């Protein structure tokens, strides 16, 4: 879920930038480019909000920043890197050769440890808060839709008038529309509307209309049906649900609704003369006037406000065929917006990857060992404490955990993760019984909290990968039976999970 949350944040930022760009261009494009162009550009933004579009052409967005094991489990890397703690929860062995250990390379933390822990905890809950918001958005709109559908279906009547049905059939044939539409009439809606994705209903207000008025009204709704505008609005609503926290998503939804109607008007009047366009506008006004005293509600699809109607009427009267220079300009602006979106997604994704990689380990490269280490406990793969900052179970303070803890029953055989030489075995208050193996090339593994060693195991012995070197216990600073497994390269701890074979 954390990966999805990071992806949503990046997509939301990209979409917001595109909405802003369209808003800044609006004074220019509104006068020179068509409503259909604006409608398609806003649909283009929806694509960026629903899909990590950066994967197209050059793998620009293919890798969402990985989460890191540092900090509380499952905290997104980008958020987790904001806070680090310069403290370790274990002391180096107190006998013989000290196990090399360096402090995590991090910014000095001025706030108290408790404040850091609270802040990290809050950040770790952000993905859950986002997911809860998505569910609330869907539930609220789902309830609204169910109530609307129930009310509409409960108050609608089937239209059986032969003239109306014939007009609908002729227009569908003329416009090359295939599929079925159920024609209904209703007294509570103000204007004609479409409803339903799979079983589409065309609902007309229950008012008297001339044959000419009926034709232009049906043509308007059939264009919506042919363009599948209901599906477009559904996808827009899905984007709004995913990005419920982003004001730009709500503005995008409103703009799509507006330009959906304006672009539909453009198509209706594209082959009309001025007198026919005036009649079309008057038809919309007449329908509204005839139902002015009927029930009002949230069911009208056409603009009802005075300002909205004035904009639509003015627009449809001034629709012109797009000239070739304007077509070229529209393509250039669209290409510029496409490039801006892809470039933004790529840059943000690259920044996220870089930030994530900084927090993943204390060394620049965790893949030095080639993934050839063996899991040290056969049959036990659950990790109770991961590598990274955590709340210490005994000391109750934020500390840096330099390895992984694997719980297992006391006495479980402990296997050498790789062939190496025993450079130290001993006991101290923190680690209990421990063993250190040197594997060459600056690589060492550390096994702690053992209940005992394998028989005849001694310093300077060479053990093979898979040999038993000890047994799980809870000696030292431990609350239960488990193995603490650590890995260092040139004296620096790294995440051991990066070196195990695929079979592990």
RAVENUR-V646549 format. One record per backbone hydrogen bond with DSSP energy under -1.0 kcal/mol. NH is the residue of the N-H (numbers start at 1). CO is the residue of the C=O. E is the energy in kcal/mol with one decimal. If there is no record, write none. Layout:
nh,co,e
NH,CO,E
NH,CO,E
This chain:
nh,co,e
5,1,-2.3
6,2,-2.5
7,3,-2.3
8,4,-2.4
9,5,-2.3
10,6,-2.2
11,7,-2.7
12,8,-2.9
13,9,-2.1
14,10,-2.1
15,11,-2.8
16,12,-2.4
17,13,-2.0
18,14,-1.9
19,15,-2.4
20,16,-2.3
21,17,-2.4
22,18,-2.4
23,19,-2.0
24,20,-2.4
25,21,-1.8
28,25,-1.2
29,25,-2.9
30,26,-2.7
33,29,-3.0
38,34,-1.7
39,35,-2.8
40,36,-2.3
41,37,-2.2
42,38,-2.3
43,39,-1.7
44,40,-1.9
45,41,-1.5
46,42,-1.8
47,43,-1.7
48,44,-1.3
49,45,-1.4
50,46,-1.4
51,47,-2.3
53,51,-2.3
55,52,-1.7
56,53,-2.2
60,54,-1.7
75,72,-1.5
80,76,-3.2
81,77,-2.4
82,79,-1.4
83,80,-1.5
87,85,-1.2
89,400,-1.8
106,104,-1.1
116,112,-2.1
117,113,-2.6
118,114,-2.2
119,115,-2.5
120,116,-2.9
121,117,-2.2
122,118,-2.5
123,119,-2.5
124,120,-2.0
126,123,-1.2
129,125,-2.4
130,126,-2.7
131,127,-2.4
132,128,-2.6
133,129,-2.2
134,130,-2.0
135,131,-2.2
136,132,-2.5
137,133,-2.5
138,134,-2.4
139,135,-2.7
140,136,-2.7
141,137,-2.3
142,138,-2.4
143,139,-2.6
144,140,-2.0
145,141,-2.4
146,142,-2.6
147,143,-2.4
148,144,-2.3
149,145,-3.1
150,146,-2.5
151,147,-2.3
152,148,-2.9
153,149,-2.9
154,150,-1.8
157,185,-2.5
159,183,-2.2
165,161,-2.3
166,162,-2.5
167,163,-2.1
168,164,-2.1
169,165,-2.3
170,166,-2.7
171,167,-2.0
172,168,-2.2
173,169,-2.0
174,170,-2.6
175,171,-2.3
177,172,-3.0
182,200,-2.0
184,202,-2.6
185,157,-2.5
186,204,-2.2
193,203,-2.1
195,201,-1.9
201,195,-3.6
202,182,-2.8
203,193,-2.8
204,184,-2.7
206,186,-2.0
207,205,-2.2
214,210,-2.7
215,211,-1.9
216,212,-1.8
217,213,-2.2
218,214,-2.6
219,215,-2.4
220,216,-1.9
221,217,-1.9
222,218,-2.5
223,219,-1.8
224,220,-1.5
225,221,-2.1
226,222,-2.9
227,223,-2.4
229,224,-2.3
232,228,-1.6
233,229,-2.6
234,230,-1.7
235,231,-2.4
236,232,-2.4
237,233,-2.2
238,234,-2.0
239,235,-2.4
240,236,-2.3
241,237,-2.1
242,238,-2.3
243,239,-2.2
244,241,-1.1
246,243,-2.1
249,246,-1.4
251,247,-2.0
252,248,-2.3
253,249,-1.9
254,250,-2.1
255,251,-2.4
256,252,-2.4
257,253,-2.0
258,254,-2.2
259,255,-2.8
260,256,-1.9
261,257,-1.4
262,258,-2.0
263,259,-2.4
264,260,-1.5
265,261,-2.5
266,262,-2.0
267,263,-1.8
268,264,-2.2
269,265,-2.5
272,269,-2.0
277,273,-2.2
278,274,-2.2
279,275,-1.9
280,276,-2.2
281,277,-2.3
282,278,-2.4
283,279,-2.2
284,280,-1.7
285,281,-2.0
286,282,-2.9
287,283,-2.4
288,284,-1.9
289,285,-2.5
290,286,-2.2
292,289,-1.1
294,291,-1.6
309,305,-2.6
310,306,-2.4
311,307,-2.2
312,308,-2.0
313,309,-2.8
314,310,-2.4
315,311,-2.2
316,312,-2.7
317,313,-1.5
318,314,-1.1
327,323,-2.1
328,324,-2.3
329,325,-2.5
330,326,-2.7
331,327,-2.1
332,328,-2.2
333,329,-2.6
334,330,-2.3
335,331,-2.6
336,332,-2.3
337,333,-2.4
338,334,-2.3
339,335,-2.6
340,336,-2.5
341,337,-2.5
342,338,-2.6
343,339,-2.9
344,340,-2.5
345,341,-2.4
346,342,-2.3
347,343,-2.7
348,344,-2.6
349,345,-2.1
350,346,-2.5
351,347,-2.4
352,348,-2.2
353,349,-2.4
354,350,-2.3
355,351,-2.3
356,352,-2.5
357,353,-2.4
358,354,-1.4
359,355,-1.1
370,367,-1.5
373,499,-2.4
374,417,-2.8
380,377,-1.3
384,405,-1.9
388,401,-2.4
390,399,-2.6
392,397,-3.0
396,392,-1.6
399,390,-3.0
400,87,-1.4
401,388,-2.4
404,485,-2.4
405,385,-2.2
406,483,-2.6
411,472,-3.0
412,409,-1.8
414,470,-3.1
415,376,-2.6
416,467,-2.4
420,463,-2.1
421,438,-2.7
422,461,-3.1
423,436,-1.9
424,436,-1.2
426,434,-1.8
428,432,-1.3
432,428,-1.9
434,426,-2.3
435,447,-2.2
436,424,-3.0
437,445,-2.4
438,421,-3.2
439,443,-3.1
443,440,-2.0
444,488,-2.1
445,437,-2.0
446,486,-2.3
447,435,-2.6
448,484,-2.0
449,431,-2.8
450,433,-2.5
451,471,-2.7
454,469,-1.5
457,454,-1.7
460,422,-3.7
461,458,-1.7
463,420,-2.8
466,416,-2.2
467,464,-2.4
469,414,-2.7
470,414,-1.0
471,452,-2.0
472,412,-2.4
477,430,-2.5
478,476,-1.7
482,473,-2.3
483,406,-2.1
484,448,-1.4
485,404,-2.9
486,446,-2.5
488,444,-2.6
489,492,-2.4
490,442,-2.5
492,489,-1.6
494,487,-2.2
498,495,-1.5
499,496,-1.9
501,373,-1.8
504,501,-1.5
